[in-house]
Amino acid sequence: MSVIRTIMVLTLSASMLFSGSALAQERKTVVASFTIMADMARQVAGDALNVISIVPPGAEIHEYAPTPRDILKARQADLLLYNGMGLERWFERFYEGMNVPTAVLTEGIEPIGLEEGPYEGRPNPHAWMTPINGLIYIENIRKALVSLDPDQADTYNRNARAYSERLEHMDRELRTALTQIPDKQRILATCEGAFSYLTREYDFRERYLWAVNADQEGTPQQVRRLIDDLNADRVPVTFCESTVNDRAMKQVTSETGARYGGTLYVDSLTRAEGPVPDYETLLRYNAQQIKKGFDLE
């Protein structure tokens, strides 16, 4: 009897495994350029789609070099999602020759221009750094998924609505937290100028070493200029981003007498066990780090 029972259990398990595998294969696949876009898409898609990120957690997005496996993933996708605004400078070469639909997720966002560096005059691409802009990303994702898979439109509409409500609450939460910082101190000093949308939304001024991640990072000229700016403004705290080297900012911090407030996250989520495994946590974590850095915890 025990042998028969064992065979039955194994047969049932194999059947369930095959059924689950078949279901996964039936779902369409969406490939996003990097982890933050992929997480947003997963929140809207739920279990109705497979969502994959090309750039892995922790990697630098601007100068990413796609692998042959990345190219294969994209060629097999039913939809490609990317930020646009020149963020994924490798994407046009990557996408060339692929017969796969794409959606640009920054469509409808009011851009902030880069004011210096090799990309001066182009839009600052880090538009997702405020939950208010996140709402536009969600809507663009929702429309793209409904167009791809209209049979699941109710699912995508429902998930997008719930996600948007959470981000609206997040905006109120961040506004309350960040506006506790006194107006005269509300200057955000970072390595990359990736916080322009956040500083515009919550009435900060912005100081940084370089405008956007590129070949020239932490040059003596950049360091000297930021030291002078922070001394003139008496900025009490500095930060740097997770995907770049913080050595230059720590030099600035040491020479100005400011505190080093630690790491902020912009271009990448962490793996599940890390501090920012999803977009909502990233926004909340950064706000908490900024508030703590200004000694308001």
C-alpha atoms as one frame of an Amber mdcrd trajectory, in Angstrom:
protein
   0.000   0.000   0.000   2.806   2.410   0.901   4.475   1.817  -2.498   1.220
   2.533  -4.342   0.692   5.681  -2.260   4.226   6.845  -3.023   3.708   6.323
  -6.768   0.451   8.270  -6.615   2.109  11.172  -4.773   4.994  11.291  -7.241
   2.628  11.176 -10.190   0.522  13.988  -8.756   3.614  16.085  -8.013   4.932
  15.618 -11.548   1.558  16.548 -12.953   1.443  19.726 -10.851   4.992  20.621
 -11.833   4.226  20.146 -15.514   1.034  22.161 -15.174   2.888  25.017 -13.453
   5.635  24.953 -16.064   3.111  24.968 -18.869   1.289  27.881 -17.279   4.532
  29.850 -17.019   5.247  29.173 -20.684   1.775  30.349 -21.676   2.314  33.727
 -20.029   3.798  36.466 -22.164   7.205  37.824 -21.211   8.033  41.472 -20.574
  11.703  42.483 -20.464  12.564  45.749 -18.700  15.860  47.554 -19.110  16.748
  47.603 -15.390  15.553  46.535 -11.969  13.403  49.527 -11.029  11.433  49.406
 -14.271  11.055  45.643 -13.856   9.721  45.985 -10.313   7.166  48.572 -11.382
   6.047  46.296 -14.208   5.709  43.334 -11.828   3.479  45.337  -9.521   1.126
  46.084 -12.409   1.375  42.659 -14.054   0.910  40.571 -10.939   1.022  36.890
 -11.871  -0.328  37.436 -15.372   3.076  37.995 -17.036   6.700  37.010 -16.688
   8.790  40.142 -16.055  12.575  40.110 -16.418  15.221  42.817 -15.910  18.140
  43.025 -18.325  20.497  44.838 -15.930  20.982  42.800 -12.731  20.585  44.195
  -9.191  23.463  46.414  -8.083  24.812  47.097 -11.574  25.414  50.549 -13.057
  22.764  51.304 -15.665  24.271  54.128 -17.747  27.203  52.255 -19.285  25.874
  48.711 -19.030  27.216  46.272 -21.641  24.523  43.732 -22.606  25.599  40.103
 -22.748  24.615  37.577 -25.437  22.155  36.124 -22.922  20.581  39.582 -22.489
  20.137  39.861 -26.243  18.507  36.439 -26.358  16.097  37.429 -23.560  15.090
  40.549 -25.437  14.632  38.759 -28.764  12.297  36.268 -27.106  10.287  38.946
 -25.283   6.767  40.007 -26.157   7.420  43.577 -24.956  10.444  45.696 -24.008
  10.118  48.456 -21.408  12.733  51.148 -20.928  13.088  54.490 -19.200  14.182
  56.673 -22.097  15.510  60.243 -21.729  18.920  58.890 -22.742  19.361  56.819
 -19.581  20.043  53.515 -21.291  22.620  54.822 -23.731  23.269  51.269 -24.876
  19.617  50.504 -25.586  19.313  51.694 -29.169  22.253  49.539 -30.239  20.874
  46.700 -28.137  17.400  46.909 -29.666  18.534  47.401 -33.262  17.167  44.713
 -35.559  14.741  43.229 -33.039  11.127  42.896 -34.058   9.779  43.396 -30.521
   7.316  46.120 -29.387   8.721  48.726 -26.979   7.286  51.244 -24.525   9.091
  54.329 -23.194   8.031  54.819 -19.577   8.926  58.516 -19.207   6.416  59.648
 -21.815   4.430  62.560 -20.356   6.970  63.548 -17.691   8.161  67.163 -17.603
  11.936  66.824 -18.049  14.622  68.681 -16.144  17.609  69.561 -18.319  21.174
  68.622 -17.436  23.154  71.828 -16.922  26.719  70.599 -17.392  28.934  67.744
 -18.464  29.007  65.822 -21.752  25.194  65.538 -21.815  24.448  69.195 -21.122
  21.065  70.223 -22.485  19.666  66.718 -22.513  16.987  65.645 -20.019  18.010
  64.340 -16.623  16.804  60.739 -16.958  16.228  59.914 -13.259  12.554  60.852
 -13.340  11.404  57.917 -11.191  12.940  59.465  -8.075   9.631  60.924  -6.924
   6.402  58.982  -6.387   4.509  61.688  -8.279   6.452  60.820 -11.412   6.097
  57.173 -10.466   2.376  57.568 -11.145   3.168  58.438 -14.768   5.403  55.394
 -15.083   2.592  53.209 -13.749   0.103  54.598 -16.237   2.513  54.058 -19.124
   3.113  50.488 -17.960  -0.613  49.859 -17.563  -1.335  51.018 -21.107   1.511
  48.944 -22.532   0.396  45.778 -20.728  -3.251  46.210 -21.685  -2.215  46.644
 -25.309  -0.002  43.551 -25.112  -2.509  41.349 -23.299  -6.058  42.758 -23.478
  -7.578  39.569 -22.049  -5.995  40.485 -18.697  -6.906  44.186 -18.847  -8.993
  44.023 -15.662  -6.021  42.617 -13.755  -3.636  45.318 -14.979  -6.133  48.108
 -14.362  -6.862  46.879 -10.851  -3.186  46.418  -9.940  -2.219  49.798 -11.403
  -4.963  51.516  -9.415  -3.832  49.916  -6.133  -0.176  50.685  -6.885  -0.998
  54.315  -7.679  -2.835  54.686  -4.384   0.225  53.432  -2.528   2.469  55.923
  -4.333   0.076  58.784  -3.593   0.312  57.849   0.073   4.103  57.612  -0.313
   4.221  61.166  -1.671   2.418  62.467   1.417   4.762  60.466   3.641   7.899
  61.812   1.952   6.576  65.354   1.911   5.956  65.218   5.656   9.377  63.735
   6.372  11.494  65.962   4.123   9.797  69.261   4.864  10.864  68.858   8.502
  14.351  69.831   7.356  14.765  73.616   7.837  14.598  75.623   4.599  18.144
  77.016   4.905  19.594  73.512   5.322  17.536  71.912   2.560  20.454  71.269
   0.211  21.042  67.737  -1.029  24.715  67.019  -1.805  25.343  63.786  -3.730
  27.866  62.200  -6.078  25.623  62.102  -9.146  23.049  64.789  -9.938  20.352
  62.125  -9.890  17.962  63.804  -7.469  16.791  66.764  -9.536  13.188  65.563
  -9.674  13.134  64.917  -5.933  14.683  68.287  -5.100  12.213  70.065  -7.400
   9.237  68.251  -5.874  10.194  68.790  -2.223  11.821  72.231  -2.394  15.494
  71.359  -1.986  18.522  72.787  -3.699  20.910  70.329  -5.313  24.701  70.055
  -5.232  26.689  67.208  -6.770  30.100  66.132  -8.021  29.017  65.205 -11.554
  25.751  65.637 -13.426  25.297  62.093 -14.708  27.406  58.943 -14.433  29.977
  58.954 -17.228  33.715  58.552 -17.739  34.635  61.700 -15.776  33.703  61.029
 -12.159  35.366  62.604  -9.146  37.888  64.752 -11.004  39.983  67.266  -9.012
  37.963  70.095 -10.572  34.665  68.518  -9.536  35.924  67.918  -6.010  37.260
  71.486  -5.619  34.050  73.055  -6.914  31.840  71.023  -4.576  34.052  71.790
  -1.574  33.694  75.502  -2.316  29.923  75.210  -2.817  29.360  73.253   0.394
  31.528  75.619   2.428  29.658  78.617   1.029  26.272  77.068   1.814  27.386
  75.433   5.089  25.927  72.119   3.997  25.925  69.774   7.007  25.736  66.356
   5.316  26.696  64.576   2.089  25.603  61.330   0.407  26.664  59.088  -2.450
  24.868  56.510  -4.595  25.171  52.746  -4.385  26.469  52.130  -7.915  29.442
  54.545  -7.856  32.679  54.919  -5.897  32.209  57.180  -2.848  35.914  58.044
  -2.424  35.658  61.529  -3.960  32.613  62.421  -1.866  34.330  61.276   1.312
  37.231  63.586   0.435  34.763  66.447  -0.005  33.103  65.576   3.272  36.404
  65.506   5.138  37.535  68.872   3.780  34.254  70.639   4.522  33.662  69.263
   8.010  30.281  67.885   6.962  28.955  64.487   8.025  28.834  61.618   5.568
  25.202  60.501   5.525  25.802  57.209   3.749  24.417  55.500   0.678  21.360
  56.447  -1.337  19.862  54.254  -4.048  19.014  55.555  -7.517  19.892  53.396
 -10.511  19.397  49.941  -9.052  17.461  47.906  -6.553  19.226  45.386  -4.348
  18.566  41.680  -4.251  15.717  40.496  -2.022  17.900  40.341   1.093  19.223
  43.891   0.600  17.838  47.182   1.942  15.898  48.227  -1.195  14.456  45.172
  -2.957  11.619  47.158  -4.561  10.829  50.650  -5.809   8.568  51.671  -2.930
  11.198  50.645  -0.382  13.841  52.582  -2.341  11.832  55.811  -2.097  11.138
  55.354   1.599  14.715  54.296   2.408  16.237  57.329   0.686  13.892  59.723
   2.493  14.762  58.134   5.834  18.490  58.321   5.089  18.233  61.973   4.100
  16.233  62.844   7.194  18.655  60.912   9.408  21.619  62.605   7.728  20.213
  65.997   8.685  20.057  64.712  12.276  16.268  64.664  12.459  15.800  61.044
  13.606
